[in-house]
């Protein structure tokens, strides 16, 4: 039985659990009470029929937005190029250049069934102005599951309009629907996420993260 919002938890940490379990829902499923279904339930949600060649993606750019309410919905196949631009902009702010291989790998994780990574987008004025990436993970010590928010980004021109809060709120609603115990947010130095958590009066937890780099030669 799904827990009420007051009985669930939201916290910040620097470490995430292991691989996510199989989904009880999929990217593209509407979130009851928060996210309307996509306009076409029969739409192919897979990878683009012809993956974009390097340096050949649509020259769409990241649009500027007025202070308007955004619609949060699951990502669908037609979002690939718009998502590509916004995802690239989010990485650029951290000094990372998005390659076509990188973009297609992340999109494949979203497209897999069951999905290894889930994605919601915020849409306003017919274009994507933000996204959130997350997955569901098991917690062996407590015997329940938790939703891990891996990435959240809102384009600069649409910030401070409540878009980040809507994205986090949509993930929270989905976690509640699936009976997860709460959200674990990978905040890091992301100001957008930090502001949302501050508004929710969430106290961060300290965590020590050890990253083991696997050997490429099998030694």
C-alpha positions in Angstrom: 0.0 0.0 0.0 1.3 3.4 -1.0 2.4 5.5 2.0 1.1 9.0 2.6 3.4 11.9 1.9 3.8 12.6 5.6 5.0 9.1 6.2 7.6 9.2 3.5 11.1 10.7 3.4 13.1 13.0 1.2 16.8 13.5 1.8 20.1 14.4 0.2 23.1 12.2 -0.1 26.3 11.8 -2.0 26.0 8.1 -2.6 23.4 6.0 -4.5 22.4 2.4 -4.1 23.2 -0.3 -6.6 21.4 -1.3 -9.8 17.6 -0.6 -9.8 15.1 -3.4 -9.7 12.6 -4.2 -12.4 10.0 -1.4 -12.9 6.4 -1.7 -12.0 5.8 1.1 -14.5 7.6 2.4 -17.5 8.7 5.8 -18.9 5.7 6.9 -20.8 3.2 5.7 -18.2 1.1 8.6 -16.9 1.6 9.5 -13.3 -1.9 9.6 -11.6 -3.0 13.0 -10.5 0.1 14.8 -11.7 1.2 14.0 -15.3 -1.3 13.7 -18.2 -0.7 10.8 -20.6 1.1 11.5 -23.9 -1.0 12.6 -26.8 -0.5 9.3 -28.5 -0.4 6.1 -26.5 0.5 4.1 -29.6 3.5 6.3 -30.3 6.8 4.5 -30.7 8.8 5.4 -27.6 12.1 3.8 -28.8 15.2 5.3 -30.2 14.9 7.4 -33.4 14.7 5.2 -36.5 17.9 6.8 -37.8 20.2 7.8 -35.0 21.7 11.3 -35.5 25.2 11.2 -37.0 27.9 13.1 -35.2 27.6 16.8 -35.7 24.4 16.3 -37.6 21.7 16.8 -35.0 19.0 19.4 -35.5 20.1 23.0 -35.0 17.4 23.8 -32.6 19.3 25.3 -29.7 17.9 26.0 -26.2 14.9 28.4 -26.3 14.2 31.2 -24.0 11.0 31.1 -21.9 8.6 33.5 -20.3 7.4 32.9 -16.8 4.8 30.3 -17.7 3.6 27.1 -16.1 5.4 24.0 -17.4 3.7 20.7 -18.1 5.6 17.7 -16.6 5.3 14.5 -18.5 7.2 11.3 -19.3 9.7 11.5 -22.2 8.7 10.1 -25.5 10.7 9.3 -28.7 9.8 12.6 -30.4 11.7 14.4 -27.5 15.1 13.0 -28.5 16.6 16.1 -30.3 15.1 18.6 -27.8 16.2 16.5 -24.9 19.7 16.2 -26.5 20.1 20.0 -26.6 19.0 20.5 -23.0 21.0 17.5 -21.7 24.0 18.9 -23.5 23.5 22.3 -21.9 23.3 20.7 -18.4 26.6 19.0 -19.0 28.2 22.1 -20.4 27.6 23.9 -17.1 29.9 21.2 -15.5 32.6 21.5 -18.1 31.5 18.3 -19.9 31.1 18.1 -23.7 28.2 15.8 -24.8 29.2 13.4 -27.5 26.8 11.5 -29.7 27.9 8.2 -28.2 27.2 9.6 -24.7 23.8 10.9 -25.7 22.7 7.7 -27.4 23.9 5.6 -24.4 21.8 7.6 -21.9 18.8 7.5 -24.3 19.2 3.7 -24.6 19.1 3.4 -20.8 15.8 5.4 -20.8 14.4 3.3 -23.7 15.2 -0.1 -22.3 12.3 -2.2 -20.9 12.4 -2.4 -18.0 14.1 1.0 -18.1 17.4 1.4 -16.3 16.8 5.1 -16.1 13.6 7.0 -16.2 13.0 10.5 -17.5 10.4 13.2 -17.1 10.5 16.5 -19.0 9.0 19.9 -18.3 7.5 21.5 -21.4 6.4 25.1 -21.9 5.5 27.0 -25.1 5.9 23.8 -27.1 9.6 23.1 -26.1 11.4 21.3 -23.3 12.9 23.6 -20.6 13.9 21.0 -18.1 14.2 17.3 -17.2 14.8 14.9 -14.3 16.5 11.5 -14.5 15.9 9.0 -11.8 15.7 5.3 -11.0 14.2 3.0 -8.4 16.6 1.1 -6.2 16.2 -1.6 -3.5 17.3 -1.1 0.1 18.2 -4.5 1.5 18.8 -3.2 5.1 15.2 -1.8 5.3 13.5 -4.2 2.9 11.9 -1.4 0.8 12.7 0.7 -2.3 13.7 4.3 -2.8 13.7 6.6 -5.8 17.1 8.0 -6.6 17.2 11.4 -8.5 20.3 11.2 -10.6 20.1 14.5 -12.5 17.8 17.5 -12.6 18.2 20.5 -14.9 16.2 23.6 -15.9 17.4 25.9 -18.7 18.6 29.3 -17.3 15.9 31.3 -18.9 13.2 29.2 -17.1 14.7 29.1 -13.6 13.1 30.5 -10.5 9.7 29.8 -12.0 9.0 26.6 -10.0 10.0 24.2 -12.8 12.5 22.3 -10.7 10.0 22.0 -7.9 7.4 20.6 -10.3 9.9 18.0 -11.6 10.9 16.9 -8.1 7.2 16.8 -7.1 6.3 14.6 -10.1 9.0 12.1 -9.1 7.7 12.2 -5.5 4.2 11.5 -6.7 5.4 8.5 -8.8 7.5 7.2 -5.9 4.4 7.4 -3.7 2.3 5.6 -6.3 4.7 2.7 -6.4 5.0 2.5 -2.6 8.7 3.7 -2.4 9.8 4.9 1.0 11.2 8.2 -0.3 13.5 10.1 -2.6 17.3 10.2 -2.5 18.5 13.3 -4.3 22.0 13.5 -5.8 22.4 17.2 -5.2 26.1 17.8 -5.3 26.8 21.5 -6.1 23.6 21.9 -8.2 22.0 25.2 -7.1 18.7 24.4 -8.7 18.2 21.2 -6.7 19.6 22.8 -3.6 16.9 25.6 -3.8 14.1 23.1 -4.2 15.3 21.1 -1.1 15.7 24.3 0.9 12.1 25.2 0.1 11.1 21.7 1.4 13.2 22.2 4.5 15.2 19.1 3.8 18.4 18.6 5.9 21.3 17.0 4.0 23.0 13.9 5.2 26.7 13.5 5.0 28.0 10.5 3.1 31.4 9.1 2.2 31.6 7.8 -1.4 34.3 5.4 -2.5 34.5 5.0 -6.3 36.2 1.8 -7.5 37.5 2.2 -11.1 37.2 -1.1 -12.9 40.2 -2.4 -14.8 39.9 -2.2 -18.6 42.3 -5.1 -19.2 40.5 -7.6 -16.9 43.5 -7.8 -14.5 
